[in-house]
């Protein structure tokens, strides 16, 4: 997709340009004033209109001969071409992500180069299969790259790179729904294994469990250090809003650790295997958490979800403590109670921060009109998952550190 723009934006939107935000066209009245085009302005104000959609809308208004069939290679600086685009936009209203022909009333939805599907509250979300979750914009139909950071790491290990990132992204887009298949098989496997273990003695697996948790702890610690650098740099340099609206540099070290994070969600399903084989209590929170995170992570990878930088950083950080704690307890070492409470608090805080971030991104996209690299369906999914996680973790915290503690105290009092 070729990225086009015009310079007739409201002062509110121009403020966004000054802050470095690519803009979504939401202008209802275009004043016929001389256009001022220059390469730097165009690059900074790209509105990401699918050129084919613009041509179709212009043809519907009888202005199809204005625009050439092909976009010239020098479209950034080709004044004649940009003025033709500008002329075509004179005849159209651009409202709520749509090009509208005033004469006929025909509407043409703008295919944004970022996953920015505009939904109003109450509007039916099922505009395609799986509630819009299959509508990926990046790398589809010659669309542009994602809205992302350009941060470059000072050093990178030989393996910290991704070859053919476009093909890998398309693979995720085409097959992400198999994360639901894996989750379904995961649930079935849980029930079958529990049935098999019902009449068997529990396995000890002391050192196997230690190595498992220790390995995941080391992985999470390194992941935190390597992945967070991109996000923290952009937060410090561009501000929080910019950093959560731009995904990590897809050619950087962070992209590798993002992919590694996604793969780790499949590996971490093995946690449940140890619980079942050792015949320990398996609660709903455990397997729901594993399955839901897997599905959301894979879908987010398919659309390069920008707030995923926050989510991944938080998860790597929380798991650094969680798996370290589990590695220690696997050796039958029992740390003080406040340690386990601290680990659970970190996990619970992560969930409520996730809710806060998704709420803020929704506000940014719908009220501030600042494009973010996250689709509305993915945003709704993130909110639902984090909200349910938050409730379940609070319930777990109360039951384990307050209710059970009171029951223990009552038991001691009866003995006395």
C-alpha positions as CSV (number, residue, x, y, z in Angstrom):
1,X,0.0,0.0,0.0
2,X,1.2,3.5,-0.8
3,X,0.8,6.1,2.0
4,X,-0.9,9.3,1.0
5,X,-1.8,12.5,2.8
6,X,-3.1,16.0,2.5
7,X,-2.3,19.0,4.6
8,X,-5.8,20.2,5.4
9,X,-6.1,19.0,9.0
10,X,-7.7,20.7,12.0
11,X,-5.4,22.3,14.6
12,X,-6.3,19.4,17.0
13,X,-4.8,16.9,14.5
14,X,-1.9,19.2,13.7
15,X,-1.0,18.9,17.4
16,X,-0.6,15.2,16.9
17,X,1.7,15.8,13.9
18,X,3.9,18.0,16.1
19,X,4.2,15.1,18.5
20,X,5.2,12.7,15.7
21,X,1.9,10.7,15.4
22,X,0.8,9.4,12.1
23,X,-2.8,10.6,11.7
24,X,-6.1,9.0,10.8
25,X,-8.2,11.2,8.4
26,X,-11.3,12.3,10.1
27,X,-12.0,15.6,8.3
28,X,-15.6,16.3,7.2
29,X,-15.0,19.6,5.4
30,X,-12.1,20.2,3.1
31,X,-11.4,23.9,2.3
32,X,-10.2,24.6,-1.2
33,X,-6.9,26.3,-0.3
34,X,-3.6,25.9,-2.1
35,X,-1.8,22.7,-1.1
36,X,1.7,22.8,0.4
37,X,3.5,19.6,-0.1
38,X,7.1,18.8,0.9
39,X,8.7,15.4,1.5
40,X,9.2,15.9,5.3
41,X,5.6,17.0,5.8
42,X,4.3,14.0,3.9
43,X,6.5,11.6,5.8
44,X,5.4,13.0,9.1
45,X,1.7,13.3,8.3
46,X,1.1,10.0,6.5
47,X,-2.6,9.1,6.9
48,X,-2.2,5.7,5.4
49,X,-5.0,5.6,2.9
50,X,-5.2,2.6,0.6
51,X,-4.8,4.2,-2.8
52,X,-7.1,1.7,-4.5
53,X,-9.9,2.6,-2.1
54,X,-9.3,6.3,-2.9
55,X,-9.5,5.6,-6.7
56,X,-12.7,3.6,-6.3
57,X,-14.3,6.5,-4.2
58,X,-13.2,9.1,-6.8
59,X,-14.6,7.0,-9.6
60,X,-18.0,6.8,-7.8
61,X,-18.0,10.6,-7.7
62,X,-17.1,10.9,-11.4
63,X,-13.5,11.9,-10.7
64,X,-11.9,8.6,-11.6
65,X,-9.9,10.1,-14.5
66,X,-8.1,12.4,-12.1
67,X,-6.0,9.7,-10.5
68,X,-3.5,7.5,-12.4
69,X,-3.8,3.7,-12.1
70,X,-0.4,3.4,-10.6
71,X,1.3,5.3,-7.8
72,X,4.6,6.8,-8.9
73,X,7.7,5.7,-7.1
74,X,8.5,9.3,-6.2
75,X,5.0,10.0,-4.8
76,X,6.5,11.6,-1.7
77,X,7.8,14.5,-3.8
78,X,5.8,14.3,-7.0
79,X,3.8,17.5,-6.8
80,X,1.6,16.8,-9.8
81,X,0.5,13.4,-8.3
82,X,-0.1,14.8,-4.8
83,X,-2.2,17.7,-6.2
84,X,-4.3,15.1,-8.1
85,X,-4.8,13.2,-4.9
86,X,-5.7,16.5,-3.2
87,X,-8.2,17.4,-5.9
88,X,-9.8,13.9,-5.6
89,X,-10.2,14.5,-1.8
90,X,-11.9,17.9,-2.5
91,X,-14.9,15.9,-3.9
92,X,-15.1,13.5,-1.0
93,X,-16.0,13.7,2.7
94,X,-13.7,11.8,5.0
95,X,-15.5,10.9,8.1
96,X,-15.0,8.1,10.7
97,X,-12.5,6.2,8.6
98,X,-14.7,6.3,5.5
99,X,-14.5,8.1,2.1
100,X,-18.0,9.3,1.3
101,X,-19.3,10.6,-2.0
102,X,-21.7,13.5,-1.2
103,X,-23.6,13.1,-4.5
104,X,-24.4,9.4,-4.3
105,X,-23.9,8.7,-0.6
106,X,-21.7,5.7,-1.4
107,X,-19.2,4.9,1.3
108,X,-15.7,3.4,1.0
109,X,-13.9,2.3,4.1
110,X,-10.3,3.5,4.3
111,X,-8.0,0.6,4.8
112,X,-5.5,2.1,7.2
113,X,-1.9,0.9,7.1
114,X,-2.2,0.2,10.8
115,X,-4.7,-2.1,12.5
116,X,-7.1,0.7,13.4
117,X,-10.7,-0.5,13.0
118,X,-13.1,2.2,14.2
119,X,-16.1,0.9,16.2
120,X,-18.6,3.0,18.0
121,X,-20.1,1.8,21.3
122,X,-23.1,-0.4,20.5
123,X,-22.1,-1.0,16.9
124,X,-22.2,-4.7,16.0
125,X,-18.7,-5.9,16.3
126,X,-19.1,-9.0,14.2
127,X,-18.0,-7.4,10.9
128,X,-16.1,-10.5,9.9
129,X,-15.4,-14.0,11.2
130,X,-14.3,-14.3,14.8
131,X,-15.6,-10.9,15.8
132,X,-13.1,-9.1,13.6
133,X,-10.1,-10.9,14.9
134,X,-9.2,-12.1,11.4
135,X,-9.0,-8.6,10.0
136,X,-5.3,-7.9,9.9
137,X,-4.1,-4.8,8.1
138,X,-0.3,-5.1,8.0
139,X,1.3,-7.0,5.1
140,X,-2.2,-7.7,3.7
141,X,-3.2,-6.6,0.2
142,X,0.1,-4.8,-0.3
143,X,-0.6,-2.8,2.9
144,X,2.2,-1.0,4.7
145,X,4.4,-2.0,7.5
146,X,3.3,-1.7,11.1
147,X,3.4,1.5,13.2
148,X,6.6,0.8,15.1
149,X,9.7,2.0,16.9
150,X,13.0,2.5,15.0
151,X,15.1,1.9,18.0
152,X,18.4,0.1,17.3
153,X,20.2,-1.9,20.0
154,X,23.8,-1.1,20.5
155,X,24.7,-4.8,20.3
156,X,22.9,-7.9,19.3
157,X,23.9,-11.6,19.7
158,X,24.1,-13.6,16.5
159,X,20.8,-15.4,17.1
160,X,18.8,-12.2,18.2
161,X,17.3,-11.6,14.8
162,X,14.3,-12.6,12.7
163,X,14.6,-13.7,9.1
164,X,11.7,-13.0,6.7
165,X,9.6,-11.1,9.3
166,X,6.9,-10.4,6.8
167,X,6.4,-14.1,6.0
168,X,6.5,-15.0,9.7
169,X,3.8,-12.4,10.4
170,X,1.6,-13.7,7.6
171,X,2.1,-17.2,9.0
172,X,0.7,-16.0,12.4
173,X,-2.1,-14.2,10.6
174,X,-3.1,-17.3,8.6
175,X,-2.8,-19.8,11.5
176,X,-3.2,-17.9,14.7
177,X,-6.6,-19.5,15.4
178,X,-4.7,-22.8,15.9
179,X,-3.7,-21.4,19.3
180,X,-7.4,-22.0,20.2
181,X,-7.0,-25.6,18.8
182,X,-3.9,-26.0,21.0
183,X,-5.8,-24.7,24.0
184,X,-8.7,-27.0,23.4
185,X,-6.3,-30.0,23.1
186,X,-4.6,-28.7,26.3
187,X,-7.9,-28.9,28.2
188,X,-8.6,-32.4,26.9
189,X,-5.1,-33.6,27.8
190,X,-5.6,-32.2,31.4
191,X,-8.8,-34.3,31.9
192,X,-7.3,-37.4,30.4
193,X,-4.1,-37.2,32.5
194,X,-6.0,-36.5,35.6
195,X,-8.1,-39.7,34.9
196,X,-4.9,-41.7,34.3
197,X,-3.3,-40.4,37.5
198,X,-6.4,-41.0,39.7
199,X,-5.3,-44.4,40.8
200,X,-1.5,-43.9,40.6
201,X,1.0,-42.8,43.1
202,X,2.3,-39.2,42.5
203,X,5.7,-38.7,40.9
204,X,8.2,-36.8,42.9
205,X,10.1,-35.2,40.0
206,X,12.1,-33.0,42.4
207,X,15.1,-32.2,40.3
208,X,13.2,-32.3,37.0
209,X,10.8,-29.7,38.4
210,X,13.7,-27.6,39.6
211,X,15.5,-27.6,36.2
212,X,12.2,-26.8,34.5
213,X,11.5,-23.8,36.7
214,X,15.1,-22.7,36.8
215,X,15.3,-22.7,33.0
216,X,12.1,-20.6,32.7
217,X,13.4,-18.2,35.4
218,X,16.7,-17.6,33.5
219,X,14.8,-17.2,30.2
220,X,12.4,-14.7,31.8
221,X,15.2,-12.7,33.4
222,X,17.1,-12.4,30.1
223,X,13.9,-11.7,28.3
224,X,13.1,-8.8,30.7
225,X,16.5,-7.3,30.2
226,X,16.7,-7.6,26.4
227,X,13.1,-6.9,25.5
228,X,12.4,-4.0,27.8
229,X,15.2,-1.9,26.4
230,X,13.2,-0.9,23.3
231,X,10.1,0.0,25.2
232,X,11.9,1.9,28.0
233,X,13.9,3.9,25.5
234,X,10.8,5.0,23.6
235,X,9.0,5.8,26.8
236,X,11.8,8.0,28.0
237,X,12.4,9.6,24.5
238,X,8.8,10.0,23.1
239,X,6.5,9.7,26.1
240,X,4.2,6.9,27.3
241,X,1.4,7.4,24.8
242,X,3.8,7.2,21.8
243,X,5.6,4.1,23.3
244,X,2.3,2.1,23.7
245,X,1.1,3.1,20.3
246,X,4.2,1.9,18.4
247,X,5.2,-1.7,18.5
248,X,8.9,-2.7,18.9
249,X,11.2,-2.4,15.9
250,X,10.4,-5.5,13.8
251,X,14.0,-5.8,12.8
252,X,15.5,-5.4,16.2
253,X,16.5,-7.6,19.2
254,X,13.1,-6.8,20.8
255,X,11.3,-8.5,17.9
256,X,13.3,-11.7,18.5
257,X,12.4,-11.7,22.2
258,X,8.8,-11.0,21.3
259,X,8.7,-14.1,19.1
260,X,10.5,-16.1,21.8
261,X,7.9,-14.9,24.3
262,X,5.1,-16.2,22.0
263,X,6.8,-19.6,21.7
264,X,7.3,-19.7,25.4
265,X,3.6,-19.6,26.0
266,X,3.3,-23.0,24.4
267,X,6.3,-24.4,26.4
268,X,4.8,-23.1,29.6
269,X,1.8,-25.4,29.2
270,X,4.3,-28.0,30.6
271,X,3.7,-26.4,34.0
272,X,0.4,-28.2,34.2
273,X,2.0,-31.5,33.4
274,X,4.1,-31.3,36.6
275,X,1.1,-30.4,38.7
276,X,-0.9,-33.4,37.4
277,X,1.9,-35.9,37.6
278,X,2.7,-34.8,41.2
279,X,-1.0,-34.9,42.0
280,X,-1.0,-31.3,43.3
281,X,-4.3,-29.2,43.4
282,X,-5.0,-27.8,39.9
283,X,-7.2,-24.7,40.1
284,X,-9.2,-23.1,37.3
285,X,-7.0,-20.0,37.3
286,X,-3.9,-22.0,36.4
287,X,-5.1,-23.6,33.2
288,X,-7.4,-20.7,32.1
289,X,-4.4,-18.3,32.5
290,X,-2.2,-20.5,30.4
291,X,-4.8,-21.0,27.6
292,X,-6.0,-17.4,27.4
293,X,-2.4,-16.0,27.4
294,X,-1.4,-18.3,24.6
295,X,-4.4,-17.3,22.4
296,X,-4.0,-13.6,23.0
297,X,-0.2,-13.6,22.6
298,X,-0.4,-15.4,19.2
299,X,-3.1,-13.0,17.9
300,X,-1.1,-10.0,19.1
301,X,1.9,-11.3,17.3
302,X,-0.1,-11.5,14.1
303,X,-1.0,-7.8,14.2
304,X,2.1,-6.5,16.0
305,X,0.1,-5.1,18.9
306,X,1.9,-2.1,20.3
307,X,0.7,-2.2,23.9
308,X,2.2,-5.7,23.8
309,X,5.4,-4.0,24.7
310,X,4.0,-3.3,28.1
311,X,2.3,-6.7,28.4
312,X,5.4,-8.6,27.4
313,X,7.7,-6.6,29.7
314,X,5.4,-7.0,32.6
315,X,5.0,-10.8,32.0
316,X,8.8,-11.4,31.6
317,X,9.3,-9.4,34.8
318,X,6.6,-11.2,36.8
319,X,7.8,-14.6,35.6
320,X,11.3,-13.8,36.6
321,X,10.2,-13.8,40.2
322,X,7.5,-16.5,39.9
323,X,9.7,-19.2,38.3
324,X,12.6,-18.3,40.6
325,X,10.3,-18.9,43.5
326,X,9.0,-22.1,42.1
327,X,12.6,-23.3,41.4
328,X,13.5,-22.8,45.1
329,X,10.3,-24.5,46.4
330,X,10.9,-27.5,44.1
331,X,14.0,-28.3,46.3
332,X,11.7,-28.4,49.3
333,X,13.0,-25.0,50.5
334,X,10.1,-22.9,52.0
335,X,10.8,-19.2,51.8
336,X,9.0,-16.9,54.3
337,X,5.3,-16.3,53.7
338,X,5.9,-12.7,52.6
339,X,7.9,-13.9,49.7
340,X,5.0,-15.9,48.2
341,X,2.7,-13.0,49.0
342,X,5.0,-10.6,47.1
343,X,5.1,-12.9,44.1
344,X,1.3,-13.1,44.0
345,X,1.1,-9.3,44.4
346,X,3.4,-8.8,41.4
347,X,1.2,-11.1,39.3
348,X,-2.0,-9.4,40.5
349,X,-0.6,-5.9,39.9
350,X,0.4,-7.0,36.4
351,X,-3.3,-7.8,35.6
352,X,-4.7,-4.5,36.8
353,X,-2.0,-2.6,35.0
354,X,-3.0,-4.5,31.9
355,X,-6.6,-3.3,32.4
356,X,-5.4,0.2,32.9
357,X,-3.3,0.2,29.7
358,X,-6.1,-1.3,27.5
359,X,-8.6,1.3,28.9
360,X,-6.1,4.1,28.1
361,X,-5.4,2.8,24.6
362,X,-9.1,2.7,23.9
363,X,-9.4,6.3,25.1
364,X,-6.4,7.3,22.9
365,X,-7.9,5.7,19.8
366,X,-11.5,6.8,20.2
367,X,-11.2,10.2,21.9
368,X,-7.8,11.6,21.0
369,X,-7.9,10.2,17.4
370,X,-4.3,9.1,17.7
371,X,-3.6,5.8,15.8
372,X,-2.3,3.0,17.8
373,X,-0.9,-0.3,16.5
374,X,-3.7,-2.3,18.0
375,X,-7.1,-3.2,16.5
376,X,-10.3,-2.7,18.5
377,X,-11.1,-6.5,18.6
378,X,-7.7,-7.2,20.0
379,X,-8.1,-4.4,22.5
380,X,-11.5,-5.8,23.7
381,X,-9.9,-9.2,24.0
382,X,-7.0,-7.8,26.0
383,X,-9.4,-6.0,28.3
384,X,-11.6,-9.1,28.9
385,X,-8.6,-11.3,29.6
386,X,-6.9,-8.9,32.0
387,X,-10.1,-8.1,33.8
388,X,-10.9,-11.8,34.4
389,X,-7.3,-12.4,35.4
390,X,-7.5,-9.5,37.9
391,X,-10.6,-10.9,39.5
392,X,-9.3,-14.5,39.7
393,X,-5.9,-13.4,41.1
394,X,-7.6,-11.2,43.8
395,X,-9.8,-14.2,44.7
396,X,-6.8,-16.5,44.8
397,X,-4.9,-14.0,47.0
398,X,-7.8,-13.6,49.5
399,X,-8.4,-17.3,49.7
400,X,-4.8,-18.3,50.2
401,X,-3.5,-15.5,52.5
402,X,-6.5,-14.5,54.5
403,X,-9.2,-17.2,54.5
404,X,-6.8,-20.2,54.9
405,X,-4.8,-18.3,57.4
406,X,-7.9,-17.7,59.6
407,X,-8.8,-21.3,59.2
408,X,-5.3,-22.3,60.4
409,X,-5.6,-20.0,63.4
410,X,-9.0,-21.5,64.3
411,X,-7.6,-25.0,64.1
412,X,-4.7,-24.1,66.4
413,X,-7.1,-22.5,68.9
414,X,-9.3,-25.7,69.0
415,X,-6.2,-27.8,69.7
416,X,-5.2,-25.5,72.5
